[in-house]
Each structure stands twice: as C-alpha cells, then as structure tokens.
Amino acid sequence: MGFPTGVSRVSYKPEVTANTTSASYWLNWRVLICAGWLVFSFLFASFLISKYEGAQNPRAEQSRESGRREAPGILYEDEVWKPCLKGMHPVWLLVFRILAFFVLLALLIVNAFVDGGSIFYFYTQWTFTLVVIYFGLGSVLSMYGCYDYHNKVGGERADNDRADAEQGYSVNGEVSNAAKNASSNEQNPADEVAGFWGYVFQVIFQMNAGAVILTDCVFWFIIVPFLTIKDYSLNFTMINMHTINAVFLLGDTAFNSLRFPWFRIAYFFLWTSFYVIFQWIIHACFSVWWPYPFLDLSATLAPLWYSIVAFMHFPCYGIFVLVIKAKHFLLSRYFPLSYQCVK
C-alpha cells in the first residue's frame, strides 16, 4: 500500500518515531504481545495445514463420479486449467491469464522504474507481485492443459471412446474381460490428482484472494480517507495498483474451476506473518520509518492494532468465500447443464 510519489499537493513523508535498533525498543510488553499474535498465527496455520492439506485421505484418490466423500484439500489436475463451463474451450482461460500476466507485469515494472525498488517495502507490492506470479504460473499450466485437452483427452470423441471402454462392451454386446481389466487398472485421466505445481497454484490463488481484499480495503477505506483529509493527492499508479489486481483476480475466479476450501486461510495468515517478520528484521537492523503506522511497535496501542489486523483476515477471506458462493449459485442456476465446478 504505497504512498503517492511525483507531483502532488503535499508530499507524504513517513517519519522515524523511535530508534528501532535499540534494545529498549524491542524488550517491552508491547512487542511481547505482538510477538504472541505472530506465534498464534503460525500455530493456527500449521494446525490447519497439517490436518487438511493435500490428498491425505485415501478416499481422495477416488473418482469425482464415485460419490464418495473427498479430502478437503483434494485438487484434480484438470481443475487447474479447465473453465467452469463445459462449452468453453480451455484456450479462452489461457488467453485471459496471459493477458492478465503481461498487463500486471508491465504495471509492476513501470511502478518499480518510477518509484524504485523501495516499492517492495510495502505489503501491496508483495501481494501485487504474488498476483503476477499467479497469472504467470497459471498461463503455463493452462498451456499444458490445452495441450492435454487436444492430445490426451481429444475432445468429445475421446470422452465417448473412454466411456465405451469403461462399460467394457465388445462389438457383439458381450462384456470383454480385457476391457474390464483395462477399466479397473487404468485411472481416468480427468480424475488424476494434481501434482506439486497444481497445488502451488491453488495455494497462491487462495493467498491472493485474502491478501488482495485486505490491501484494497485498507487502501480505499483507511489510507485514502486519511490522504484526503491531509490534502495528499493520489496518482494514476496508486489507483491502478489497488484496483486492477482485484479486477483480474475476480475475472479469473469467474472462469476457473479451482476449489476454495476454507482451511487455506492458513496460507493467508502465513503470508502476512512473513511480511511482518520481514519488517521486524529490517527495523532491528536499521532505524527507518514504518511503511504503515499501525506496525510501529513504539505506539501504546500497537498490540491493539496488531490484533485488529489479525482478525481482519477472517472477514477479508470471508468476502472472497461469498464471491465463490455467488459464482456457484448464479452459474449453476443459469447454466445448470454445463457448470462443472465442485461446490
């Protein structure tokens, strides 16, 4: 959530409120309570990940058509690249992701060129970079998906051939033992559990979901009113950095088939916690200004601010959960025969 640069009515310059390299700055009750919040976040995230992440339950290896209960963290390979509507070709999702990647990357490069590498001092640029990585990785996975769609799945004809093979009927209508053995020993390619990069992509998606909502809400509802009251101006780059990331992420969400299990809020907590630790390390080594006033540990209300930011993760993540539910409701209602996302 960077502050304005360039021509403005008044230039905002954060001030160093205390010597952050002194021992007295860190050895006090405020830092102890804030550190407690960080430890709690790590423990909470570790519990959720260890309990629910991945295809840990043997039932997760079963087909989606088997009707059995799946592990909460399961992700199938084709869900990474296929659109949520059967009539939509995967290439459309690929084109959207490539477009989003280059637009966001160009904006990030321009911002870095204008304001320098110091932009990565802010949480917004961390999150914006993560969104760029998401669309870059998504583009690569979608390319593989389009290749797989044409060469392995082969469209509707291959689907029909696979269905005939699973039924195991010979030309004269008798059950073929060879067909039954092939059906029992060969897994449906569409039901293959995603690999490492597929899960990385899914995790980044859900990290972005919470982080983008958090950064944009803090910017538009807290920082912008503050800047307006103090007669600071907003530049074009600032507005884009806190708008276009959400637009592209919501667009991808509307088209993709990715699941959104609630427990991956753990990665959102870890993402913010690592940023806070990064800031603590920087300020322990150098006496510099804090990018956000509510991170300043010298403030008496610092523990309260840290707790507020921690609890803000739940409504921010919850907003995106509501977006996913709205998507399921609307698309399953208006496209009941072609909508193929798992609710």
Kinemage of the C-alpha trace (Angstrom):
@kinemage 1
@onewidth
@group {chain A} dominant
@subgroup {mainchain}
@vectorlist {calphas} color= white
{ca met a 1} P 0.000 0.000 0.000
{ca gly a 2} L 2.494 2.531 -1.201
{ca phe a 3} L 2.159 6.243 -0.724
{ca pro a 4} L 1.956 8.788 -3.539
{ca thr a 5} L 5.027 9.943 -5.357
{ca gly a 6} L 5.659 12.513 -8.037
{ca val a 7} L 3.708 15.757 -8.335
{ca ser a 8} L 1.200 16.219 -5.521
{ca arg a 9} L -0.343 18.939 -3.453
{ca val a 10} L 1.540 17.751 -0.389
{ca ser a 11} L 4.222 15.077 -0.317
{ca tyr a 12} L 3.679 12.448 2.346
{ca lys a 13} L 6.879 11.504 4.124
{ca pro a 14} L 6.645 8.973 6.968
{ca glu a 15} L 8.753 9.908 9.967
{ca val a 16} L 11.008 7.795 12.141
{ca thr a 17} L 9.247 7.813 15.511
{ca ala a 18} L 11.918 5.975 17.506
{ca asn a 19} L 15.316 4.323 17.255
{ca thr a 20} L 14.253 0.822 16.192
{ca thr a 21} L 17.768 -0.601 16.592
{ca ser a 22} L 17.915 -0.026 20.344
{ca ala a 23} L 17.273 -2.875 22.765
{ca ser a 24} L 14.660 -0.858 24.652
{ca tyr a 25} L 12.517 -0.688 21.517
{ca trp a 26} L 12.159 -4.470 21.415
{ca leu a 27} L 12.372 -5.524 25.065
{ca asn a 28} L 8.967 -4.402 26.339
{ca trp a 29} L 5.448 -5.696 26.881
{ca arg a 30} L 4.083 -4.328 23.601
{ca val a 31} L 6.485 -6.341 21.470
{ca leu a 32} L 5.833 -9.412 23.622
{ca ile a 33} L 2.079 -9.242 22.982
{ca cys a 34} L 2.555 -8.596 19.241
{ca ala a 35} L 5.002 -11.483 19.034
{ca gly a 36} L 2.361 -13.598 20.739
{ca trp a 37} L -0.047 -12.786 17.907
{ca leu a 38} L 2.561 -13.907 15.383
{ca val a 39} L 3.186 -17.162 17.216
{ca phe a 40} L -0.556 -17.793 17.430
{ca ser a 41} L -0.885 -17.178 13.689
{ca phe a 42} L 1.857 -19.673 12.911
{ca leu a 43} L 0.389 -22.308 15.221
{ca phe a 44} L -3.115 -21.774 13.844
{ca ala a 45} L -1.890 -22.024 10.246
{ca ser a 46} L 0.270 -25.076 10.973
{ca phe a 47} L -2.675 -26.894 12.567
{ca leu a 48} L -4.955 -26.284 9.582
{ca ile a 49} L -2.343 -27.258 7.004
{ca ser a 50} L -1.287 -30.442 8.790
{ca lys a 51} L -4.890 -31.530 9.305
{ca tyr a 52} L -6.483 -30.740 5.951
{ca glu a 53} L -3.907 -30.059 3.240
{ca gly a 54} L -3.406 -32.359 0.256
{ca ala a 55} L -4.859 -35.721 -0.721
{ca gln a 56} L -4.075 -37.237 2.663
{ca asn a 57} L -7.207 -39.343 2.869
{ca pro a 58} L -7.225 -42.497 0.652
{ca arg a 59} L -10.729 -41.575 -0.357
{ca ala a 60} L -9.298 -38.546 -2.108
{ca glu a 61} L -7.906 -40.823 -4.816
{ca gln a 62} L -11.396 -41.926 -5.812
{ca ser a 63} L -13.121 -40.554 -8.880
{ca arg a 64} L -15.260 -37.450 -8.596
{ca glu a 65} L -18.066 -39.525 -10.034
{ca ser a 66} L -17.824 -42.205 -7.325
{ca gly a 67} L -19.988 -40.244 -4.925
{ca arg a 68} L -17.565 -40.758 -2.050
{ca arg a 69} L -16.527 -38.033 0.321
{ca glu a 70} L -13.236 -36.411 -0.670
{ca ala a 71} L -10.478 -34.922 1.452
{ca pro a 72} L -10.941 -31.136 1.900
{ca gly a 73} L -7.571 -30.405 0.304
{ca ile a 74} L -8.003 -32.525 -2.819
{ca leu a 75} L -7.306 -30.938 -6.196
{ca tyr a 76} L -7.592 -32.680 -9.556
{ca glu a 77} L -5.201 -31.968 -12.380
{ca asp a 78} L -7.757 -30.702 -14.882
{ca glu a 79} L -9.305 -28.285 -12.367
{ca val a 80} L -6.178 -26.157 -12.661
{ca trp a 81} L -6.715 -25.288 -16.316
{ca lys a 82} L -10.277 -26.080 -17.391
{ca pro a 83} L -13.020 -23.408 -17.426
{ca cys a 84} L -16.029 -23.864 -15.185
{ca leu a 85} L -18.413 -24.202 -18.163
{ca lys a 86} L -18.211 -27.276 -20.380
{ca gly a 87} L -18.927 -25.329 -23.555
{ca met a 88} L -15.953 -23.012 -23.026
{ca his a 89} L -12.671 -24.081 -24.603
{ca pro a 90} L -9.641 -24.023 -22.240
{ca val a 91} L -7.850 -21.693 -24.626
{ca trp a 92} L -10.104 -18.814 -23.533
{ca leu a 93} L -8.934 -19.147 -19.939
{ca leu a 94} L -5.365 -19.347 -21.246
{ca val a 95} L -5.767 -16.120 -23.234
{ca phe a 96} L -7.237 -14.324 -20.218
{ca arg a 97} L -4.387 -15.429 -17.964
{ca ile a 98} L -1.708 -14.419 -20.462
{ca leu a 99} L -3.349 -11.004 -20.905
{ca ala a 100} L -3.589 -10.503 -17.134
{ca phe a 101} L 0.024 -11.587 -16.645
{ca phe a 102} L 1.503 -9.129 -19.142
{ca val a 103} L -0.713 -6.211 -18.095
{ca leu a 104} L 0.066 -6.662 -14.396
{ca leu a 105} L 3.765 -7.317 -15.043
{ca ala a 106} L 4.012 -4.161 -17.156
{ca leu a 107} L 2.326 -2.116 -14.445
{ca leu a 108} L 4.667 -3.542 -11.798
{ca ile a 109} L 7.743 -2.775 -13.918
{ca val a 110} L 6.577 0.782 -14.565
{ca asn a 111} L 5.919 1.292 -10.871
{ca ala a 112} L 9.364 -0.057 -9.968
{ca phe a 113} L 11.018 2.111 -12.625
{ca val a 114} L 9.263 5.289 -11.444
{ca asp a 115} L 9.492 4.776 -7.678
{ca gly a 116} L 12.474 2.437 -7.443
{ca gly a 117} L 12.946 -0.890 -5.720
{ca ser a 118} L 11.708 0.586 -2.448
{ca ile a 119} L 8.142 -0.201 -3.550
{ca phe a 120} L 8.738 -3.763 -2.346
{ca tyr a 121} L 8.921 -2.338 1.151
{ca phe a 122} L 5.114 -2.322 1.083
{ca tyr a 123} L 2.626 -5.131 1.527
{ca thr a 124} L 0.723 -4.039 -1.579
{ca gln a 125} L 3.689 -4.685 -3.860
{ca trp a 126} L 4.296 -8.049 -2.198
{ca thr a 127} L 0.707 -9.020 -2.924
{ca phe a 128} L 0.739 -7.482 -6.401
{ca thr a 129} L 3.864 -9.487 -7.235
{ca leu a 130} L 2.150 -12.622 -5.947
{ca val a 131} L -0.788 -11.941 -8.280
{ca val a 132} L 1.658 -11.590 -11.200
{ca ile a 133} L 3.237 -14.927 -10.239
{ca tyr a 134} L -0.233 -16.474 -10.060
{ca phe a 135} L -1.113 -15.471 -13.607
{ca gly a 136} L 2.337 -16.398 -14.904
{ca leu a 137} L 2.140 -19.890 -13.411
{ca gly a 138} L -1.499 -20.147 -14.440
{ca ser a 139} L -0.583 -19.343 -18.035
{ca val a 140} L 1.987 -22.152 -18.100
{ca leu a 141} L -0.451 -24.639 -16.548
{ca ser a 142} L -3.176 -23.584 -18.980
{ca met a 143} L -0.793 -24.139 -21.894
{ca tyr a 144} L -0.192 -27.646 -20.647
{ca gly a 145} L -3.937 -28.084 -20.160
{ca cys a 146} L -4.711 -27.062 -23.739
{ca tyr a 147} L -2.069 -29.494 -24.966
{ca asp a 148} L -3.518 -32.236 -22.796
{ca tyr a 149} L -7.044 -31.382 -23.922
{ca his a 150} L -6.197 -31.896 -27.579
{ca asn a 151} L -3.689 -34.734 -27.370
{ca lys a 152} L -4.824 -36.867 -24.440
{ca val a 153} L -8.458 -36.079 -23.858
{ca gly a 154} L -9.104 -35.378 -27.524
{ca gly a 155} L -12.364 -33.586 -27.007
{ca glu a 156} L -15.790 -35.137 -27.073
{ca arg a 157} L -14.833 -38.090 -29.262
{ca ala a 158} L -12.193 -39.260 -26.809
{ca asp a 159} L -14.676 -38.847 -23.960
{ca asn a 160} L -17.122 -41.120 -25.757
{ca asp a 161} L -14.441 -43.693 -26.544
{ca arg a 162} L -13.344 -43.701 -22.901
{ca ala a 163} L -16.938 -44.160 -21.757
{ca asp a 164} L -17.327 -47.146 -24.089
{ca ala a 165} L -14.103 -48.661 -22.787
{ca glu a 166} L -15.270 -48.248 -19.185
{ca gln a 167} L -18.522 -50.052 -19.975
{ca gly a 168} L -16.440 -52.919 -21.361
{ca tyr a 169} L -18.745 -53.981 -24.173
{ca ser a 170} L -17.490 -55.841 -27.213
{ca val a 171} L -18.920 -55.484 -30.677
{ca asn a 172} L -21.464 -58.272 -30.149
{ca gly a 173} L -22.657 -56.814 -26.865
{ca glu a 174} L -20.810 -59.218 -24.562
{ca val a 175} L -18.621 -57.991 -21.761
{ca ser a 176} L -14.967 -58.066 -22.676
{ca asn a 177} L -12.643 -59.303 -19.917
{ca ala a 178} L -9.777 -57.323 -21.398
{ca ala a 179} L -11.904 -54.200 -21.330
{ca lys a 180} L -12.884 -54.822 -17.716
{ca asn a 181} L -9.267 -55.327 -16.721
{ca ala a 182} L -8.223 -52.170 -18.553
{ca ser a 183} L -11.034 -50.256 -16.889
{ca ser a 184} L -10.079 -51.478 -13.426
{ca asn a 185} L -6.342 -50.922 -13.837
{ca glu a 186} L -6.373 -47.622 -15.717
{ca gln a 187} L -7.406 -44.429 -13.976
{ca asn a 188} L -9.477 -41.841 -15.779
{ca pro a 189} L -7.031 -39.070 -16.800
{ca ala a 190} L -9.604 -36.472 -15.785
{ca asp a 191} L -9.503 -37.846 -12.236
{ca glu a 192} L -5.753 -37.637 -11.701
{ca val a 193} L -4.801 -35.755 -8.562
{ca ala a 194} L -2.882 -32.552 -9.294
{ca gly a 195} L 0.867 -32.512 -8.974
{ca phe a 196} L 3.138 -30.197 -6.996
{ca trp a 197} L 2.744 -27.132 -9.217
{ca gly a 198} L -1.001 -27.587 -9.351
{ca tyr a 199} L -1.189 -27.384 -5.574
{ca val a 200} L 1.196 -24.429 -5.514
{ca phe a 201} L -1.091 -22.666 -7.978
{ca gln a 202} L -4.158 -23.420 -5.844
{ca val a 203} L -2.441 -22.157 -2.682
{ca ile a 204} L -1.306 -18.930 -4.377
{ca phe a 205} L -4.860 -18.390 -5.625
{ca gln a 206} L -6.275 -18.553 -2.115
{ca met a 207} L -3.465 -16.469 -0.642
{ca asn a 208} L -4.176 -13.795 -3.232
{ca ala a 209} L -7.896 -13.949 -2.532
{ca gly a 210} L -7.458 -12.774 1.038
{ca ala a 211} L -4.426 -10.536 0.521
{ca val a 212} L -5.937 -8.578 -2.384
{ca ile a 213} L -9.134 -7.919 -0.437
{ca leu a 214} L -7.092 -6.874 2.610
{ca thr a 215} L -4.802 -4.468 0.746
{ca asp a 216} L -7.572 -2.902 -1.326
{ca cys a 217} L -9.922 -2.497 1.639
{ca val a 218} L -7.207 -0.948 3.819
{ca phe a 219} L -6.211 1.361 0.972
{ca trp a 220} L -9.684 2.570 -0.057
{ca phe a 221} L -11.309 2.683 3.384
{ca ile a 222} L -8.407 3.757 5.626
{ca ile a 223} L -5.487 5.233 3.693
{ca val a 224} L -7.446 7.152 1.032
{ca pro a 225} L -9.655 8.989 3.577
{ca phe a 226} L -6.518 9.799 5.572
{ca leu a 227} L -4.760 11.163 2.482
{ca thr a 228} L -7.841 13.180 1.523
{ca ile a 229} L -8.116 14.767 4.968
{ca lys a 230} L -4.401 15.667 4.906
{ca asp a 231} L -4.755 17.060 1.366
{ca tyr a 232} L -2.486 14.468 -0.224
{ca ser a 233} L -3.131 13.550 -3.840
{ca leu a 234} L -3.476 10.130 -5.459
{ca asn a 235} L -1.628 9.321 -8.652
{ca phe a 236} L -2.627 7.038 -11.503
{ca thr a 237} L -0.248 4.259 -10.483
{ca met a 238} L -1.575 4.097 -6.930
{ca ile a 239} L -5.157 3.784 -8.091
{ca asn a 240} L -4.297 1.067 -10.620
{ca met a 241} L -2.237 -0.931 -8.142
{ca his a 242} L -5.238 -1.145 -5.834
{ca thr a 243} L -7.881 -1.812 -8.480
{ca ile a 244} L -6.731 -3.795 -11.484
{ca asn a 245} L -5.325 -6.642 -9.372
{ca ala a 246} L -8.772 -7.326 -7.933
{ca val a 247} L -10.427 -6.974 -11.349
{ca phe a 248} L -8.222 -9.609 -12.963
{ca leu a 249} L -8.385 -11.939 -9.970
{ca leu a 250} L -12.184 -11.766 -9.903
{ca gly a 251} L -12.267 -12.341 -13.663
{ca asp a 252} L -10.150 -15.469 -13.328
{ca thr a 253} L -12.323 -16.633 -10.446
{ca ala a 254} L -15.443 -16.312 -12.590
{ca phe a 255} L -13.973 -18.586 -15.290
{ca asn a 256} L -11.764 -21.114 -13.476
{ca ser a 257} L -12.658 -24.435 -11.848
{ca leu a 258} L -10.489 -24.077 -8.753
{ca arg a 259} L -11.930 -25.072 -5.420
{ca phe a 260} L -11.904 -22.772 -2.412
{ca pro a 261} L -11.654 -24.791 0.821
{ca trp a 262} L -11.877 -22.619 3.891
{ca phe a 263} L -8.817 -24.067 5.673
{ca arg a 264} L -6.375 -22.451 3.244
{ca ile a 265} L -6.877 -19.196 5.086
{ca ala a 266} L -3.814 -20.590 6.859
{ca tyr a 267} L -1.603 -19.529 3.950
{ca phe a 268} L -3.100 -16.044 4.064
{ca phe a 269} L -2.081 -15.788 7.728
{ca leu a 270} L 1.411 -17.064 6.901
{ca trp a 271} L 1.787 -14.572 4.041
{ca thr a 272} L 1.024 -11.597 6.297
{ca ser a 273} L 3.094 -13.018 9.152
{ca phe a 274} L 6.159 -13.359 6.938
{ca tyr a 275} L 5.730 -9.746 5.841
{ca val a 276} L 5.590 -8.588 9.467
{ca ile a 277} L 8.692 -10.628 10.320
{ca phe a 278} L 10.439 -9.095 7.308
{ca gln a 279} L 9.617 -5.621 8.631
{ca trp a 280} L 10.801 -6.519 12.123
{ca ile a 281} L 14.141 -7.769 10.795
{ca ile a 282} L 14.633 -4.631 8.701
{ca his a 283} L 13.851 -2.340 11.629
{ca ala a 284} L 16.008 -4.329 14.043
{ca cys a 285} L 18.971 -3.738 11.737
{ca phe a 286} L 18.192 -0.212 10.525
{ca ser a 287} L 16.367 2.685 12.130
{ca val a 288} L 13.946 3.521 9.334
{ca trp a 289} L 10.315 4.584 9.062
{ca trp a 290} L 7.499 2.073 9.147
{ca pro a 291} L 5.549 1.655 5.889
{ca tyr a 292} L 2.288 1.568 7.865
{ca pro a 293} L 1.831 3.477 11.136
{ca phe a 294} L -0.078 0.598 12.752
{ca leu a 295} L 3.054 -1.587 12.539
{ca asp a 296} L 5.068 0.797 14.729
{ca leu a 297} L 5.811 -1.061 17.961
{ca ser a 298} L 6.569 2.143 19.874
{ca ala a 299} L 2.888 3.100 19.872
{ca thr a 300} L 0.982 2.331 23.065
{ca leu a 301} L -1.881 0.848 21.048
{ca ala a 302} L 0.414 -1.352 18.942
{ca pro a 303} L -0.953 -4.626 20.404
{ca leu a 304} L -4.498 -3.471 19.622
{ca trp a 305} L -3.576 -2.606 16.049
{ca tyr a 306} L -1.852 -5.947 15.536
{ca ser a 307} L -4.892 -7.800 16.872
{ca ile a 308} L -7.216 -5.806 14.590
{ca val a 309} L -5.100 -6.635 11.543
{ca ala a 310} L -5.031 -10.296 12.571
{ca phe a 311} L -8.812 -10.514 12.920
{ca met a 312} L -9.309 -8.607 9.647
{ca his a 313} L -8.060 -11.728 7.869
{ca phe a 314} L -11.321 -13.524 8.616
{ca pro a 315} L -13.760 -11.026 7.029
{ca cys a 316} L -11.390 -10.372 4.106
{ca tyr a 317} L -11.150 -14.073 3.377
{ca gly a 318} L -14.867 -14.414 4.049
{ca ile a 319} L -15.658 -11.810 1.401
{ca phe a 320} L -13.994 -13.976 -1.211
{ca val a 321} L -15.796 -17.054 0.093
{ca leu a 322} L -19.052 -15.175 -0.557
{ca val a 323} L -17.824 -14.348 -4.066
{ca ile a 324} L -17.234 -18.061 -4.706
{ca lys a 325} L -20.663 -18.975 -3.340
{ca ala a 326} L -22.293 -16.302 -5.515
{ca lys a 327} L -20.475 -17.747 -8.531
{ca his a 328} L -21.737 -21.265 -7.740
{ca phe a 329} L -25.280 -20.021 -7.241
{ca leu a 330} L -25.508 -17.889 -10.375
{ca leu a 331} L -23.714 -20.166 -12.832
{ca ser a 332} L -25.385 -23.363 -11.604
{ca arg a 333} L -28.744 -21.614 -11.915
{ca tyr a 334} L -28.310 -20.101 -15.370
{ca phe a 335} L -26.037 -22.833 -16.799
{ca pro a 336} L -27.223 -25.992 -14.980
{ca leu a 337} L -26.125 -28.415 -17.703
{ca ser a 338} L -22.667 -27.010 -18.400
{ca tyr a 339} L -21.498 -25.780 -14.984
{ca gln a 340} L -18.911 -28.260 -13.687
{ca cys a 341} L -17.315 -26.747 -10.589
{ca val a 342} L -17.347 -28.656 -7.314
{ca lys a 343} L -19.325 -26.703 -4.729
